[in-house]
Structures are given as C-alpha cells and as structure tokens.
C-alpha cells in the first residue's frame, strides 16, 4: 500500500481561525465556483510573484516573516507556476478529508505500507 497524503489537518480550518463550519462554508463556495476561483487564484499568484520583493521587504519590516527574500525567492517562482484550478481542488478536497482520516483506518498488519510526507 502506498499513500501520498496531505496535511494531517483540514486545509481551510487554520485560515478560518479553527472554525470547521466556516471552513466548510468556504470549501462549498470554492467548489461551487471552480472556474472563476481558478482564474482568481492564478491572478493572485501572478500578482504575488510580480510584487514579491516589495511585499516581502514590507512583511519583514512588520515582523511577519524573518526569512530573507533570497531564501524565499524559490517559493515565489514556484507559486507563479501553480495551476489555479488544481490549487482550488486541493483546498476543497483537503477540507473534506485529512491524512489522519486515512491513517487512522489503515491496518498496517495487512501489508507493507509506504507513507510519503512533505
């Protein structure tokens, strides 16, 4: 058995300050408007990449992050290449189940198990 699982927590719950109801509502909204949300994510990624240096310097000055821009630059380059539709689906499905939902039910005695995390 090989499993590639996401976060052990629900994907939207943290940004909704721990509220499962609010996170589920956001996931339903994202799922209901997949095409416009995919476009919105792609525009957001492009804007973040285009303004990454200025926003990063500002975030450092405000104490939000402590990592220098040079160390974070690969993340910004990667963000530019993300597909908005895939990102939207990841958020929606990540709110519906977590890695722990699968791991708790896994019977490791039935066969070899490979768990890949990252």
MOLIN-V313677 format. One record per helix or strand of 2 or more residues. SS is the DSSP state (h for helix, s for strand). FROM is the first residue (numbers start at 1). LEN is the number of residues. If there is no record, write none. Layout:
# MOLIN-V313677
{{SS FROM LEN} {SS FROM LEN}}
This chain:
# MOLIN-V313677
{{s 2 3} {h 20 13} {h 34 17} {h 52 10} {h 69 13} {h 84 13} {h 99 5} {h 108 3} {s 114 3}}
